[in-house]
Amino acid sequence: MPREYPIEATRNIGIIAHIDAGKTTTTEGVLFNTGMIHKIGAVHEGETVTDWMEQERERGITITSAAVTCYWSPQHIKLAADQKYKINIIDTPGHVDFTVEVERSLRVLDGAVTVFDGKMGVEPQSETVWRQADKYGVPRVCSINKINQTGGDFYKSLESIQKRLNPNAMPVQLPIGFEKDICGVVDLVQMKAYTYKEFHDKEFTVGEIPADMVELSKEWRHKLIEKVVEYDDVVMEKYLSGAELTELELLQTIRKATQSGQFFPVIGGDNRGIIVQMMLDAVVNFLPSPTDKGSVKGHDLKTGEEVLRNPSDTEPFSALAFKIATDPFVGRLCFFRVYSGTLEAGSYVLNARTGNKERVGRIVRMKADERDEVKEVFAGDICALVGPKDTFTGDTLCDVDKPVVLESIKFADPVISMAIEPKTKADQEKMGIAMQKLAEEDPTFKITSNEETGQTLIAGMGELHLEIIVDRMKREFKVEANVGKPEVAYKEAIKGTATAENKYIRQTGGRGQYGHVYLRVEPLERGKGYEFKDEVVGGVIPKEYIKPIDKGIQESAANGVIAGYPLVDFSAAVYDGSYHEVDSSEMAFKIAASKALQEAVKRANPVILEPIMKVEVTTPESNMGDVIGDLNSKRAQINEMTDRLHLKIIDAMVPLSEMFGYATSLRSMTQGQASYSMEFDHYGEVPNNIAQKIIESRAGINVRKGM
């Protein structure tokens, strides 16, 4: 089957933003203007294509990223001759609890449209998704939405983007009018005005720039040109010589600057009608195709050497699985991005992680929760496989004869947990199956068992995250469950270096047990995890016992030392010991290492760590004193206070343990006029007096002296 659209005419983009900035409405506008739907659905009425889950429609928020494909020929500003482009779009959630969806989507996308609320400018989750896009090197177009609403201000929002995100964000168009009187845009490339009667009109008039905007437009065009010529030496030389740039030269230079990942074109309006058409033009003109992004790096599965896979249909097949979903009609779906080669239904692929072959049954192109079956996919495509049994998020799928492993996707650890139990015996087995399927879909959802209490614990990124998980179990899997109160996911760490020796000896009637290790523990930087060092010399411990020692340390660390929370960010070195020719065993050395770790940690100034959240509270000025006083009582560190319109913005760091129930107390304190957003920032040390209470509550005994 021949390729329908050239790879150069393919765009893989994401719509990313803070919650309520207008991502889903933007996607609806795109689908409407490209002829994929015939009516723009309203988020608050649960009519949108990409918010298809019941919970999304009820709450008016996006929970899971949805993939749609549409087609567009540039209408107004063209870089090339008439060409139809295939655009794969992923609409991502804005709520911080579902940031996993943004993370895995950005990993496989070539570009993104970042949407900002024109009444609010840059908001906390705007910063989070921006950092995630920086991390994966994803070029962006910025769209300032809702500027036709009361309080909407294109220029203030632009200023907040330049100050808080990147000074190289520059408008390529300016709005005509203000708030409800907005009636079009000035395009700074063509220096023409596009006007319309209603903001959602597809119809528009092209004409001269209004007289009162001529000087302003010239000023911003000058700023735009001065900024983008920095990315092209030839164009800069022409510009500095005093020559005028042609429209095509300016477009090509903006494209080059945007694809550097250092320059960000800005458009603005309400994301419907002509504004969406302009945005689509910007997507195809400025954002990269898979060929622009170039080769993807991987490692040869057999030799471990670095290899490149080029975005070409003639290369060996390679793809990354970035999402697993359970579809109520077809079962398990695996979303994947093809980086090289082609894949036909009925063929086989190799899973680089497992080393197993998987048969490719059905391949489908998604339109949110609808599916179009295709027989073959090509380099640059985003599609889904139906029914792969042993493929998970982050797995590489590749050519059986030319195996390669691509860089996987790393996710944040959960910060909150709660106990869960089935309501009836009939629910017990169903609950296990449901949780397993949900954990396969969501790498930030974890399930553990507390061996002491026999409880099942579920962990996630926030209260809403776990609430949605429990709700999905009830609706999709018909599982009724009782849940406990949310609890913070504390961790343990050490502040000092210490050593310990442990000799494990057991004599029985037959063969005994003998393991003897000397261990040294040292703290690592926050987020570095665990590091094991083998410093044994002279064969005092045979090599076959080193791995069991490492395993014993890791198992002991997972169960904690002072309060039963996982021990993190430390290195452990085994540097001496002894063995017995007959009695030594892997088990003996594993136990000796575990006990040595416990002793060493107790001598290394152990502490408890807690999740610290970045909190932004938006409040009327009259309530600011009460809000700040309340935050201070929660051990908050106030970082900054700023103004936004007629409101005060308080930026603070607050321990997660203090934030349970904050939405209710904030509403009560401000008569419902204040709002807040919260995201995980880092783990910080718990003060001694609170650490003592945590240890006592966990152990039920007097706290260890000296903590």
C-alpha distance (Angstrom), angle and dihedral (degrees) to the residues before:
residue distance angle dihedral
M1 . . .
P2 3.84 . .
R3 3.79 121.7 .
E4 3.81 110.2 -96.5
Y5 3.83 97.4 -155.3
P6 3.82 125.6 30.4
I7 3.79 114.2 -112.1
E8 3.82 88.0 -119.8
A9 3.83 87.4 61.5
T10 3.81 93.4 53.1
R11 3.81 123.0 100.1
N12 3.81 123.3 -172.2
I13 3.79 106.9 -166.2
G14 3.77 140.1 162.7
I15 3.80 130.5 -147.7
I16 3.82 106.1 -136.7
A17 3.81 131.8 175.5
H18 3.80 149.6 120.7
I19 3.80 116.1 -64.9
D20 3.85 113.5 -76.1
A21 3.82 94.0 12.6
G22 3.81 89.8 120.1
K23 3.83 106.9 -97.0
T24 3.79 97.0 140.7
T25 3.83 92.7 42.9
T26 3.81 88.1 51.0
T27 3.81 90.0 52.7
E28 3.81 89.8 49.0
G29 3.82 89.1 51.5
V30 3.81 90.0 50.9
L31 3.82 92.9 50.0
F32 3.82 90.7 47.2
N33 3.81 94.9 49.2
T34 3.80 92.4 45.9
G35 3.81 91.5 51.3
M36 3.82 96.1 -113.3
I37 3.84 92.0 121.2
H38 3.81 131.5 20.7
K39 3.81 99.6 -145.4
I40 3.80 132.3 38.6
G41 3.81 108.5 -121.8
A42 3.80 121.3 -139.5
V43 3.81 117.7 -124.0
H44 3.81 93.4 -146.1
E45 3.81 90.5 53.0
G46 3.82 94.0 48.5
E47 3.80 94.3 -119.4
T48 3.81 102.4 123.4
V49 3.80 124.2 118.3
T50 3.80 99.4 -135.9
D51 3.83 96.5 42.5
W52 3.80 92.8 66.4
M53 3.82 102.4 142.3
E54 3.82 116.4 98.6
Q55 3.82 90.8 -123.9
E56 3.82 91.3 52.1
R57 3.78 92.6 51.8
E58 3.80 93.7 45.8
R59 3.81 95.2 48.2
G60 3.80 98.9 34.4
I61 3.80 92.5 -128.5
T62 3.79 135.3 110.0
I63 3.82 113.3 -113.2
T64 3.78 104.4 167.2
S65 3.80 127.8 33.7
A66 3.80 112.7 -109.3
A67 3.81 126.5 -154.8
V68 3.79 123.2 -143.8
T69 3.81 133.1 169.0
C70 3.81 124.8 -145.7
Y71 3.81 137.7 164.7
W72 3.80 130.1 -128.5
S73 3.81 141.1 178.2
P74 3.84 113.2 -160.8
Q75 3.80 108.3 -103.4
H76 3.78 106.2 -172.1
I77 3.81 113.5 12.3
K78 3.80 117.2 35.0
L79 3.77 130.7 -171.9
A80 3.79 94.9 -176.5
A81 3.76 141.2 17.4
D82 3.79 117.6 -67.4
Q83 3.77 106.8 -54.2
K84 3.78 132.2 161.4
Y85 3.80 114.3 -135.5
K86 3.78 129.8 -153.3
I87 3.81 110.5 -138.0
N88 3.79 120.3 -166.2
I89 3.81 107.3 -162.1
I90 3.78 129.0 -167.4
D91 3.82 114.8 -164.1
T92 3.80 106.6 -154.8
P93 3.82 132.9 -162.1
G94 3.81 121.0 -98.8
H95 3.81 98.0 -157.4
V96 3.80 111.8 100.8
D97 3.83 92.4 -133.4
F98 3.82 88.8 68.1
T99 3.80 97.4 44.1
V100 3.83 88.6 124.0
E101 3.81 86.8 76.4
V102 3.81 91.0 56.2
E103 3.82 92.8 45.0
R104 3.80 96.1 52.8
S105 3.80 93.3 41.1
L106 3.81 93.8 52.6
R107 3.80 89.4 49.6
V108 3.82 90.8 66.9
L109 3.83 102.0 31.1
D110 3.81 127.6 96.3
G111 3.81 97.6 -154.5
A112 3.79 143.0 -0.3
V113 3.78 143.6 -150.9
T114 3.80 110.1 -136.4
V115 3.81 110.4 -154.3
F116 3.81 121.0 -154.4
D117 3.80 128.6 -168.7
G118 3.82 104.1 -118.7
K119 3.81 90.5 -147.7
M120 3.82 93.6 54.1
G121 3.82 106.9 26.4
V122 3.81 114.9 -161.5
E123 3.82 111.6 9.1
P124 3.83 129.4 -173.9
Q125 3.80 96.8 -91.6
S126 3.82 89.2 44.7
E127 3.80 86.0 64.6
T128 3.82 92.1 46.2
V129 3.82 95.7 52.4
W130 3.82 90.0 42.8
R131 3.82 90.4 55.6
Q132 3.82 90.0 47.3
A133 3.81 90.6 52.0
D134 3.83 89.7 48.6
K135 3.81 89.1 51.3
Y136 3.80 92.1 56.9
G137 3.81 95.6 37.3
V138 3.82 94.3 -117.9
P139 3.85 115.1 167.4
R140 3.81 113.8 -134.4
V141 3.79 143.8 -154.6
C142 3.83 113.1 -155.0
S143 3.81 120.0 -138.8
I144 3.81 118.7 -168.7
N145 3.79 105.2 -154.3
K146 3.84 134.3 -166.2
I147 3.81 95.7 26.8
N148 3.82 88.9 138.0
Q149 3.83 89.5 65.0
T150 3.80 127.2 87.5
G151 3.80 107.9 -78.2
G152 3.81 92.9 18.6
D153 3.80 112.5 137.6
F154 3.82 122.5 174.1
Y155 3.80 95.7 -167.4
K156 3.82 96.7 47.5
S157 3.79 90.3 48.1
L158 3.81 90.2 48.2
E159 3.81 89.5 51.2
S160 3.83 90.8 51.9
I161 3.85 90.3 51.4
Q162 3.81 91.0 50.5
K163 3.82 93.5 46.3
R164 3.80 101.3 40.0
L165 3.81 103.5 29.4
N166 3.79 115.4 17.7
P167 3.83 134.3 -23.8
N168 3.83 89.4 -144.3
A169 3.81 93.2 74.5
M170 3.82 106.1 114.7
P171 3.81 131.8 174.4
V172 3.79 119.1 -114.1
Q173 3.81 89.0 -173.2
L174 3.82 136.6 26.3
P175 3.83 127.5 -147.2
I176 3.81 119.1 -112.2
G177 3.81 109.1 -135.6
F178 3.80 131.7 1.5
E179 3.83 133.1 -88.1
K180 3.82 110.9 -36.9
D181 3.82 92.0 1.5
I182 3.82 93.9 63.3
C183 3.79 107.1 127.7
G184 3.80 106.2 166.2
V185 3.80 148.3 -33.9
V186 3.79 139.3 -90.8
D187 3.80 111.3 -130.3
L188 3.82 106.8 -141.6
V189 3.82 94.1 -159.3
Q190 3.80 96.5 55.1
M191 3.84 94.7 24.0
K192 3.79 89.6 -134.5
A193 3.79 132.6 129.9
Y194 3.82 121.7 -123.6
T195 3.81 109.6 -162.8
Y196 3.79 133.2 -180.0
K197 3.80 139.1 179.4
E198 3.81 98.6 -131.1
F199 3.82 124.3 27.1
H200 3.82 91.8 -127.6
D201 3.82 93.9 50.2
K202 3.77 118.8 121.7
E203 3.81 87.0 -159.7
F204 3.81 119.3 84.3
T205 3.79 143.5 160.7
V206 3.82 124.3 -123.1
G207 3.79 114.6 -147.8
E208 3.78 149.5 124.5
I209 3.80 121.7 -39.8
P210 3.84 111.3 -96.6
A211 3.81 110.9 -97.9
D212 3.80 93.5 -118.4
M213 3.83 90.5 56.4
V214 3.80 101.7 44.8
E215 3.83 96.7 93.3
L216 3.83 93.1 41.2
S217 3.81 90.5 50.2
K218 3.82 91.9 49.5
E219 3.81 90.0 49.6
W220 3.81 93.9 51.8
R221 3.82 92.8 42.6
H222 3.81 88.4 54.0
K223 3.85 90.4 50.6
L224 3.82 90.3 47.8
I225 3.82 93.9 51.0
E226 3.81 93.4 45.1
K227 3.79 89.7 53.2
V228 3.82 100.3 45.8
V229 3.82 99.2 42.5
E230 3.81 86.4 68.5
Y231 3.82 86.4 75.8
D232 3.82 97.3 56.0
D233 3.81 121.2 48.4
V234 3.83 95.1 -164.5
V235 3.81 93.5 51.6
M236 3.80 90.9 43.6
E237 3.81 90.7 54.5
K238 3.80 90.4 51.1
Y239 3.81 91.8 47.3
L240 3.82 93.8 48.3
S241 3.81 89.7 50.6
G242 3.81 87.7 62.3
A243 3.81 97.2 -109.3
E244 3.81 120.4 141.0
L245 3.81 116.8 -112.7
T246 3.79 116.2 -126.1
E247 3.78 119.2 -123.1
L248 3.82 90.3 -108.7
E249 3.83 92.8 49.5
L250 3.79 91.4 51.4
L251 3.81 92.1 47.8
Q252 3.80 92.0 48.9
T253 3.81 91.2 48.1
I254 3.83 92.5 49.8
R255 3.82 88.0 49.9
K256 3.81 91.7 50.9
A257 3.82 91.9 46.6
T258 3.82 92.6 47.9
Q259 3.80 93.0 49.6
S260 3.80 90.4 53.1
G261 3.82 86.1 70.9
Q262 3.81 88.7 -129.4
F263 3.82 100.9 89.0
F264 3.80 126.7 57.1
P265 3.84 123.9 -163.5
V266 3.82 112.6 -143.3
I267 3.79 126.5 -149.8
G268 3.80 127.8 174.7
G269 3.77 144.6 -161.4
D270 3.78 138.1 82.2
N271 3.77 106.0 -48.1
R272 3.77 98.3 -112.6
G273 3.79 137.0 85.0
I274 3.80 118.6 1.3
I275 3.83 91.3 -1.8
V276 3.81 91.3 61.9
Q277 3.79 90.1 46.5
M278 3.82 89.0 53.1
M279 3.81 89.3 48.6
L280 3.81 91.4 51.5
D281 3.80 89.2 49.6
A282 3.83 88.5 52.1
V283 3.82 91.0 49.4
V284 3.80 94.6 54.0
N285 3.82 95.2 36.5
F286 3.80 100.1 44.7
L287 3.82 111.4 19.4
P288 3.82 119.4 80.2
S289 3.77 130.2 -101.8
P290 3.83 117.8 -138.7
T291 3.81 88.8 -95.4
D292 3.82 90.8 53.9
K293 3.81 89.3 54.0
G294 3.80 88.7 53.6
S295 3.79 131.1 -161.9
V296 3.78 124.2 -1.7
K297 3.80 118.8 -136.3
G298 3.78 122.6 -126.6
H299 3.79 140.7 151.6
D300 3.78 127.6 -109.1
L301 3.80 106.0 -110.3
K302 3.82 92.6 -141.2
T303 3.82 103.3 40.8
G304 3.80 102.0 22.5
E305 3.81 90.1 -131.9
E306 3.80 120.1 142.1
V307 3.81 113.5 -100.0
L308 3.79 133.5 -179.1
R309 3.78 126.6 -134.6
N310 3.80 113.8 -158.2
P311 3.81 122.4 -147.2
S312 3.78 94.5 -106.9
D313 3.80 135.2 118.8
T314 3.82 90.3 -132.6
E315 3.83 94.5 60.1
P316 3.84 122.5 91.4
F317 3.80 111.3 -82.0
S318 3.83 117.6 -92.0
A319 3.80 129.7 163.8
L320 3.79 140.2 161.5
A321 3.81 122.8 -130.8
F322 3.80 104.8 -138.8
K323 3.80 104.2 168.4
I324 3.79 139.6 26.0
A325 3.80 118.6 -159.8
T326 3.78 135.8 176.7
D327 3.79 109.0 -132.1
P328 3.83 115.3 -159.3
F329 3.84 91.2 -140.3
V330 3.80 107.3 36.4
G331 3.81 102.3 21.5
R332 3.80 123.4 -135.8
L333 3.80 116.1 23.6
C334 3.80 125.6 -168.7
F335 3.82 115.2 -161.1
F336 3.79 113.4 -152.6
R337 3.80 140.4 176.9
V338 3.81 116.9 -139.6
Y339 3.81 111.9 -138.7
S340 3.80 98.7 175.0
G341 3.79 141.5 1.1
T342 3.80 129.3 11.7
L343 3.80 134.4 -79.6
E344 3.81 127.8 -151.7
A345 3.78 127.6 -159.8
G346 3.81 109.4 -105.7
S347 3.82 95.0 32.9
Y348 3.81 128.7 105.8
V349 3.81 132.1 -110.3
L350 3.78 131.5 -168.3
N351 3.81 120.9 -123.6
A352 3.83 102.1 -141.2
R353 3.81 93.0 -156.1
T354 3.80 97.9 53.4
G355 3.81 98.9 26.8
N356 3.82 88.1 -132.8
K357 3.79 128.4 127.8
E358 3.81 118.7 -123.0
R359 3.79 123.8 -160.8
V360 3.78 113.6 -126.3
G361 3.78 105.3 -130.9
R362 3.78 114.6 168.5
I363 3.81 123.6 -1.4
V364 3.80 117.0 -158.6
R365 3.79 135.9 -172.4
M366 3.80 109.3 -140.8
K367 3.79 131.3 -133.0
A368 3.82 96.7 -175.8
D369 3.85 101.5 -74.8
E370 3.83 95.1 -8.3
R371 3.81 123.1 88.5
D372 3.80 134.8 -148.9
E373 3.79 112.8 -165.8
V374 3.83 117.3 -133.0
K375 3.81 129.7 -173.0
E376 3.80 98.2 -147.2
V377 3.81 139.1 17.0
F378 3.79 128.7 -156.8
A379 3.80 140.6 -152.2
G380 3.80 109.8 -63.6
D381 3.83 95.2 25.0
I382 3.80 125.9 130.2
C383 3.81 112.5 -152.7
A384 3.79 141.6 137.1
L385 3.80 134.7 -111.4
V386 3.78 118.5 -140.1
G387 3.79 117.5 -130.3
P388 3.85 109.0 -6.8
K389 3.81 105.2 166.8
D390 3.78 105.1 -158.5
T391 3.82 105.4 27.8
F392 3.80 119.8 109.4
T393 3.80 139.2 178.3
G394 3.80 111.0 -63.2
D395 3.82 96.2 22.1
T396 3.81 120.1 136.4
L397 3.81 117.0 -130.7
C398 3.80 112.4 -161.2
D399 3.78 149.8 157.8
V400 3.82 110.8 -61.7
D401 3.81 92.3 -134.9
K402 3.83 97.7 41.1
P403 3.79 105.3 38.9
V404 3.80 120.8 -169.7
V405 3.80 134.1 170.3
L406 3.82 118.0 -142.5
E407 3.78 125.1 -156.1
S408 3.81 108.8 -77.8
I409 3.82 127.6 -140.1
K410 3.82 122.4 -95.6
F411 3.79 120.6 -150.5
A412 3.79 134.3 -163.1
D413 3.81 120.0 -102.3
P414 3.83 117.3 -106.9
V415 3.81 116.0 -96.0
I416 3.81 101.0 -163.8
S417 3.80 135.2 45.4
M418 3.78 140.4 177.4
A419 3.77 138.8 -174.2
I420 3.80 118.9 -104.1
E421 3.79 132.6 -173.6
P422 3.81 134.1 174.3
K423 3.79 116.1 -102.9
T424 3.80 93.3 -136.0
K425 3.80 137.9 17.2
A426 3.80 88.1 -109.0
D427 3.81 88.8 60.7
Q428 3.81 93.7 51.0
E429 3.80 99.1 82.4
K430 3.81 93.2 35.8
M431 3.80 90.4 52.8
G432 3.81 92.2 54.7
I433 3.82 91.8 51.3
A434 3.82 92.4 45.1
M435 3.80 94.0 50.1
Q436 3.81 91.9 47.2
K437 3.82 91.4 53.3
L438 3.81 92.7 46.0
A439 3.81 91.1 48.8
E440 3.82 89.5 51.6
E441 3.81 88.9 54.8
D442 3.81 96.9 44.0
P443 3.83 119.9 42.1
T444 3.83 91.2 -168.5
F445 3.82 91.9 59.6
K446 3.80 110.5 86.9
I447 3.83 133.0 -175.5
T448 3.80 122.9 -156.5
S449 3.79 137.7 164.2
N450 3.78 125.0 -130.7
E451 3.80 103.5 -137.2
E452 3.82 93.0 -162.3
T453 3.82 96.6 53.4
G454 3.81 100.1 22.8
Q455 3.81 88.9 -128.7
T456 3.79 124.7 145.1
L457 3.81 111.7 -130.3
I458 3.79 125.6 -160.2
A459 3.80 120.2 -161.7
G460 3.78 133.3 -166.2
M461 3.79 147.5 147.3
G462 3.81 99.1 -76.9
E463 3.80 148.2 -22.7
L464 3.82 93.4 -80.4
H465 3.82 90.8 49.2
L466 3.82 92.4 56.6
E467 3.80 92.2 40.1
I468 3.83 89.9 56.7
I469 3.83 90.9 46.6
V470 3.82 91.8 54.1
D471 3.81 90.6 44.6
R472 3.82 91.3 50.9
M473 3.82 90.7 50.7
K474 3.79 88.7 54.9
R475 3.81 97.4 45.2
E476 3.80 104.2 33.7
F477 3.80 100.8 30.8
K478 3.85 100.5 26.3
V479 3.82 91.5 -126.2
E480 3.80 119.4 151.2
A481 3.81 113.1 -156.1
N482 3.80 140.7 175.5
V483 3.78 115.2 -135.8
G484 3.78 132.7 -162.0
K485 3.77 129.2 -139.4
P486 3.82 116.7 -68.7
E487 3.79 114.7 -96.5
V488 3.78 131.5 -160.6
A489 3.80 118.4 -107.6
Y490 3.80 98.6 -126.3
K491 3.81 121.8 -174.3
E492 3.80 135.0 -159.8
A493 3.80 127.9 -129.8
I494 3.79 140.1 166.0
K495 3.80 129.1 -121.0
G496 3.81 99.3 -165.6
T497 3.80 143.2 42.9
A498 3.81 120.3 -105.5
T499 3.80 141.7 162.0
A500 3.79 134.0 -143.3
E501 3.79 138.9 -179.6
N502 3.75 126.6 -147.8
K503 3.78 128.5 -177.3
Y504 3.78 113.5 -169.0
I505 3.83 111.9 -161.6
R506 3.79 126.7 168.4
Q507 3.80 123.1 172.0
T508 3.77 120.1 -162.7
G509 3.79 133.5 163.8
G510 3.80 91.9 -80.9
R511 3.75 130.5 19.8
G512 3.82 114.7 -4.1
Q513 3.80 133.2 -146.3
Y514 3.79 124.3 -109.7
G515 3.82 130.0 173.6
H516 3.80 126.5 152.8
V517 3.84 125.4 -178.3
Y518 3.77 140.3 168.1
L519 3.81 111.8 -151.9
R520 3.81 134.1 -170.0
V521 3.83 122.3 -164.4
E522 3.79 126.1 -163.6
P523 3.82 132.6 178.8
L524 3.81 120.4 -108.9
E525 3.81 129.7 -158.3
R526 3.81 116.1 -78.6
G527 3.79 110.4 -82.0
K528 3.82 95.5 19.4
G529 3.81 93.0 109.4
Y530 3.81 120.1 -161.8
E531 3.78 131.6 -19.5
F532 3.82 127.1 -172.8
K533 3.81 123.9 -158.5
D534 3.79 127.6 -167.1
E535 3.81 106.2 -153.4
V536 3.81 96.8 158.9
V537 3.81 113.8 133.3
G538 3.78 133.1 -176.2
G539 3.80 94.4 29.2
V540 3.85 94.2 -84.6
I541 3.83 85.6 145.8
P542 3.84 114.6 32.3
K543 3.82 116.1 -123.2
E544 3.80 93.6 -114.1
Y545 3.82 89.8 67.3
I546 3.82 96.7 52.1
K547 3.82 95.3 79.9
P548 3.83 92.7 49.7
I549 3.83 88.4 51.0
D550 3.82 89.7 52.9
K551 3.82 90.5 47.6
G552 3.80 92.2 49.2
I553 3.81 90.5 52.6
Q554 3.81 92.8 49.2
E555 3.80 94.5 47.5
S556 3.79 91.4 48.2
A557 3.82 91.6 47.3
A558 3.81 91.4 51.4
N559 3.82 89.9 60.1
G560 3.81 94.7 45.8
V561 3.77 130.6 -133.2
I562 3.80 111.2 -123.4
A563 3.80 103.3 27.6
G564 3.80 107.7 3.2
Y565 3.83 96.2 -99.2
P566 3.83 120.9 128.4
L567 3.80 115.0 -83.3
V568 3.82 110.5 -129.7
D569 3.80 142.8 177.7
F570 3.78 100.3 31.4
S571 3.78 140.0 117.2
A572 3.79 123.6 -137.6
A573 3.82 122.1 -160.5
V574 3.78 124.8 -169.0
Y575 3.80 104.9 -153.7
D576 3.81 107.0 161.9
G577 3.79 145.0 4.7
S578 3.76 142.0 122.6
Y579 3.79 140.7 -112.1
H580 3.79 141.1 -152.5
E581 3.80 119.5 -125.6
V582 3.82 93.0 -136.2
D583 3.80 108.8 20.1
S584 3.81 102.4 41.7
S585 3.81 116.4 105.1
E586 3.78 139.9 165.0
M587 3.80 89.7 -105.0
A588 3.81 92.9 53.1
F589 3.82 93.0 52.2
K590 3.80 91.6 44.4
I591 3.84 90.8 54.5
A592 3.82 92.7 43.7
A593 3.83 91.0 51.5
S594 3.80 91.6 47.7
K595 3.81 92.4 52.2
A596 3.82 92.3 43.4
L597 3.80 90.2 53.7
Q598 3.81 91.2 52.1
E599 3.81 91.0 52.7
A600 3.81 95.3 43.7
V601 3.81 93.3 49.6
K602 3.80 92.0 51.4
R603 3.82 88.1 56.9
A604 3.83 94.8 44.9
N605 3.83 99.2 72.9
P606 3.81 97.7 -99.9
V607 3.82 120.2 -153.5
I608 3.79 137.8 -176.5
L609 3.81 118.5 -117.2
E610 3.80 125.4 -152.5
P611 3.83 132.6 -166.0
I612 3.81 111.3 -98.3
M613 3.79 114.3 -154.8
K614 3.79 129.6 -149.7
V615 3.81 103.1 -130.0
E616 3.80 126.4 -170.1
V617 3.81 117.1 -170.5
T618 3.81 120.9 -167.1
T619 3.81 110.0 -160.2
P620 3.81 140.7 159.1
E621 3.81 110.7 -98.4
S622 3.82 91.0 -115.5
N623 3.82 90.4 63.9
M624 3.79 97.5 42.3
G625 3.83 96.1 99.5
D626 3.81 93.0 52.5
V627 3.81 92.5 46.1
I628 3.81 93.8 49.6
G629 3.82 91.9 46.0
D630 3.80 90.1 51.2
L631 3.82 92.0 48.2
N632 3.81 91.0 49.9
S633 3.80 89.2 53.9
K634 3.82 86.9 56.4
R635 3.83 93.1 58.9
A636 3.82 90.2 -102.8
Q637 3.76 123.7 168.0
I638 3.82 107.2 -144.9
N639 3.80 108.5 -144.6
E640 3.78 104.7 175.1
M641 3.80 144.4 -9.2
T642 3.79 119.5 -153.4
D643 3.81 139.7 168.4
R644 3.80 125.6 -113.6
L645 3.78 116.2 178.4
H646 3.83 104.8 -52.5
L647 3.79 94.4 -22.4
K648 3.80 138.6 86.7
I649 3.80 120.8 -126.9
I650 3.81 117.4 -151.7
D651 3.80 116.2 -163.5
A652 3.82 113.6 -163.9
M653 3.80 145.5 155.7
V654 3.82 112.2 -128.0
P655 3.83 132.3 174.4
L656 3.81 110.8 -108.5
S657 3.81 90.9 -130.3
E658 3.82 88.8 66.9
M659 3.80 95.7 50.0
F660 3.81 102.7 67.3
G661 3.80 109.3 120.4
Y662 3.81 92.1 8.6
A663 3.82 94.2 132.3
T664 3.81 90.7 62.0
S665 3.82 96.0 44.5
L666 3.83 92.1 46.6
R667 3.81 91.6 51.4
S668 3.80 90.5 49.0
M669 3.81 93.2 46.8
T670 3.83 94.0 50.8
Q671 3.82 102.0 31.4
G672 3.79 88.5 -110.0
Q673 3.82 94.9 -57.8
A674 3.82 99.1 111.8
S675 3.79 129.0 72.3
Y676 3.78 135.1 -174.4
S677 3.77 142.7 -164.1
M678 3.78 127.5 -155.4
E679 3.80 135.9 -167.9
F680 3.79 134.9 172.0
D681 3.81 113.1 -95.2
H682 3.82 110.1 168.5
Y683 3.80 146.0 -40.7
G684 3.81 115.3 -92.0
E685 3.80 134.6 -174.4
V686 3.80 116.7 -89.3
P687 3.84 113.9 -126.3
N688 3.82 113.5 -104.8
N689 3.81 97.1 -111.5
I690 3.82 92.3 52.6
A691 3.81 92.3 42.1
Q692 3.81 88.9 56.2
K693 3.81 91.3 54.0
I694 3.82 90.9 48.7
I695 3.81 92.1 50.6
E696 3.81 92.6 46.9
S697 3.80 92.5 48.9
R698 3.80 90.9 49.4
A699 3.77 98.2 43.6
G700 3.80 101.3 30.2
I701 3.80 88.1 -140.6
N702 3.75 137.5 93.4
V703 3.76 114.0 -67.4
R704 3.76 117.8 -100.2
K705 3.78 111.2 -95.4
G706 3.77 117.1 -102.5
M707 3.84 97.9 29.1
